[in-house]
């Protein structure tokens, strides 16, 4: 697990990448990183060019800010609920990226019509319930929806995208891949609809990508 100092440095860099990927506007969206006995998250309302390692807000696993200098993100309760109920999760990302939000606004999951969706998400990118910001309702929706999916991403109905990962960087990758595939799947809809990949092929693609693709950990 990352030290608090390293986690602060990483989060500042990842928020720069989140902005650079075009997944957020103004001060919307956020990333958090689990650390020992809590997590760090983006402060509420600060623009991305104002963020520094020191501005990340330290919270306990109930979502209470340990440092009262800056208020944490309005999505803090959702992140905290995920960390309490999904011990394998080390990072959470939230975006309002356009194409993924288009699917969420229509109340539709993103179908598994591309090998890239099978690779990263192991099937469709599921749709979670509508939930109001402010308490742990969103977090409960995330956990309940992803409990029966291999996906690292969920589209919260009429809201936006939440992704999870082994750490914040892994969750950010899922958010970037989600938006890229949401765009391609939308284009396929305009051409008459994407063709769903059969489940055995989805399983094979997911297994290869998760277990074979890339370099060995110590390479």
Buried (B, 14 or more C-beta within 10 A) or exposed (E): EBEBEEBBBBBBEBBEBBBEBEBBEEBBBBBBBBBEEBBBBBBBEBEBEEBEBEBBBBBEBEBEBEEEEBEBBEBBBBBBBBBBBBEEBBBBBBBBBBBBBBBBEBEBBBBBBBBBBBBBBBBBBBBBBBBEEEEBBBBBBBBEBBEEBBBBBBBBBBBBBBBBBEBBBBBBBBBBBBBBBBBBBBEBBEEEEBEEBEEEEBBEBBEEBEEEEEEEEEE
